[in-house]
């Protein structure tokens, strides 16, 4: 006779019960990681979707706060020339 294996139903919402099942180390790692990821998504959407036409043009960047600093720092004159053409 075969035994059927059943999975016990989670107590409460599935996401919450999954979260509580994680170790403390995993939770400590996931909270900042998810927060940073959501902040980057918000930053990119603000530049692409929610453009305020009354404000000056913005140079696109993937990372908030850092922006295009590296590109500007390497060759500032090419950076200015590149984005002057776009405006």
C-alpha contacts under 8 A as a table, 3 or more apart, distances in Angstrom:
res1	aa1	res2	aa2	distance
10	X	13	X	7.11
10	X	14	X	6.09
10	X	17	X	6.25
11	X	14	X	7.62
11	X	17	X	6.45
12	X	16	X	7.12
12	X	17	X	6.56
13	X	16	X	5.50
13	X	17	X	6.30
14	X	17	X	5.22
14	X	18	X	6.04
15	X	18	X	5.06
15	X	19	X	6.06
16	X	19	X	5.00
16	X	20	X	6.17
17	X	20	X	5.14
17	X	21	X	6.19
18	X	21	X	5.08
18	X	22	X	6.77
19	X	22	X	5.49
19	X	27	X	7.59
20	X	23	X	7.79
22	X	26	X	6.17
22	X	27	X	6.49
23	X	26	X	5.27
23	X	27	X	6.34
24	X	27	X	5.03
24	X	28	X	6.09
25	X	28	X	5.13
25	X	29	X	6.23
26	X	29	X	5.10
26	X	30	X	6.00
27	X	30	X	5.10
27	X	31	X	6.15
28	X	31	X	5.81
28	X	32	X	7.34
29	X	32	X	6.27
29	X	33	X	6.45
30	X	33	X	5.02
30	X	34	X	5.87
31	X	34	X	5.43
31	X	35	X	6.12
32	X	35	X	4.95
32	X	36	X	6.02
33	X	36	X	5.31
33	X	37	X	6.19
34	X	37	X	5.05
34	X	38	X	6.14
35	X	38	X	5.23
35	X	39	X	6.16
36	X	39	X	5.02
36	X	40	X	6.23
37	X	40	X	5.23
37	X	41	X	6.32
38	X	41	X	5.04
38	X	42	X	6.15
39	X	42	X	5.08
39	X	43	X	6.14
39	X	64	X	7.97
40	X	43	X	4.99
40	X	44	X	6.22
40	X	62	X	6.87
40	X	63	X	6.25
40	X	64	X	6.58
41	X	44	X	5.28
41	X	45	X	6.14
42	X	45	X	5.18
42	X	46	X	6.11
43	X	46	X	5.25
43	X	47	X	6.56
43	X	62	X	7.49
43	X	63	X	7.63
43	X	64	X	6.33
44	X	47	X	5.24
44	X	48	X	6.25
44	X	61	X	7.36
44	X	62	X	6.26
45	X	48	X	5.12
45	X	49	X	5.31
45	X	50	X	6.63
46	X	49	X	5.76
46	X	50	X	4.80
46	X	51	X	6.47
47	X	50	X	6.32
47	X	51	X	5.95
47	X	58	X	7.40
47	X	60	X	6.68
48	X	51	X	6.44
52	X	55	X	5.69
53	X	56	X	7.52
57	X	87	X	7.61
59	X	68	X	7.52
59	X	83	X	7.50
60	X	67	X	7.52
60	X	68	X	7.71
61	X	64	X	7.15
61	X	67	X	4.83
61	X	68	X	5.94
62	X	67	X	6.67
63	X	66	X	5.71
63	X	67	X	5.37
64	X	67	X	5.57
66	X	69	X	5.84
68	X	71	X	5.37
68	X	72	X	6.07
69	X	72	X	5.06
69	X	73	X	5.84
70	X	73	X	5.00
70	X	74	X	6.20
71	X	74	X	5.47
71	X	75	X	6.63
71	X	76	X	7.54
71	X	79	X	6.95
72	X	75	X	5.65
72	X	76	X	4.67
72	X	79	X	5.66
73	X	76	X	5.92
75	X	78	X	5.63
75	X	79	X	6.25
76	X	79	X	4.92
76	X	80	X	6.22
77	X	80	X	5.23
77	X	81	X	6.16
78	X	81	X	5.00
78	X	82	X	5.91
79	X	82	X	5.21
79	X	83	X	6.39
80	X	83	X	5.40
80	X	84	X	5.94
81	X	84	X	5.16
81	X	85	X	6.40
82	X	85	X	5.59
82	X	86	X	6.94
83	X	86	X	5.06
83	X	87	X	6.60
84	X	87	X	5.40
